[in-house]
Amino acid sequence: MSSNSIDGQHIAAHESSKLTPIQLIAVTSICLLGLFKLVSSYIRQRADAEFGKRNGCKPPAHVLKYRWPLALDVLSRGFKAGRQKKLLALFTEYFQQLGPTAELTILGGTGYATKDPENIEAILSTQFDDFHLGPRNLAMKSMIGEGIFTQDGPAWKHSRELLRHQFVRMQYQNLEGFREHVEGLIETLISSNGTVDLQPLFYRLTLDTTIAMILGQSVDSFRREIDLFSKSFNKASLVTATRVRLGDLYFLYAPRGFFSACRTVKSYTNQFVKDALQQETDDKSDKYTFINDLYTEHHRDTDLVRDQVINVLIAGRDTTAATMSYAITLEKLRNEIQVVLGNDKDVTRSCIQRMPYLHNVLKESKQVLD
């Protein structure tokens, strides 16, 4: 073989190993992002150390151990438990092993898990301004946009007061709007054979009742749209929950169909909002006060109203369904309801006010879920 052909092969190999401009930009971006994350982590650690020194903080009494680098074994267990819908059991196991508060370092980031009532009170109430959402708001924004679950500081306080005002008004509405959905659930249970998975039924019930409460009308008039919306809502919320658990690396998890599901959720919610506003204009009544007040407060920006409504739907569906899943197992609670109601099918607020155990269960469940 001639020297010329050998040189030609070397030149071809050298040229084929060169990075294209796009590849070079991608590699450089990844390196810069990694450097930024390292510097940011170092700055945060220094700030945390100084804060701890000023406030006399002691080293953590309990630290979560892991076997694989970056605690990938812990992360893997968490994802597996999530797929099996056994996250609560996994968290309970960890707390039983470690105690009420523990330090955990996953994917290079250090955080703390706690169920200590004093710590929770400090985070949610007495020292609320010392804490923020961190990367959670970015991880959730693809689905729920700009709302109470993605806001900090003054914006969060404004949303909280606005929504609290609306829910206080709703507390005095009658319970008739819940009847059709509860009766539908009971009919489904009666007609079922064998073991019944209550979770999807509770999710459907709470989503239907929340939408009906917000829009002020039955969902039966647009059942097909609700079914399509519900499927996308399930997909988007499951993926979003995983992205939240990934912290700063949330952007690495975006399976096929996620962004499409988010667009569907926003599109349908936007249409619900527009229909409600139009219906209020046509009816000249206060039936849709919730939507209209949000619309007024957000300077007639339908996108912001849509985002707040999605935030409310997340809370109304998931939190309420979880509370129902827990409460339905309490025999003492069922006995109290039977004693107060008997065979009476009409549930009124005066009936509920005669159920102190139910009242306490709901308050305790809310504390646990918060």
Disulfide bonds with the S-S distance in Angstrom:
none
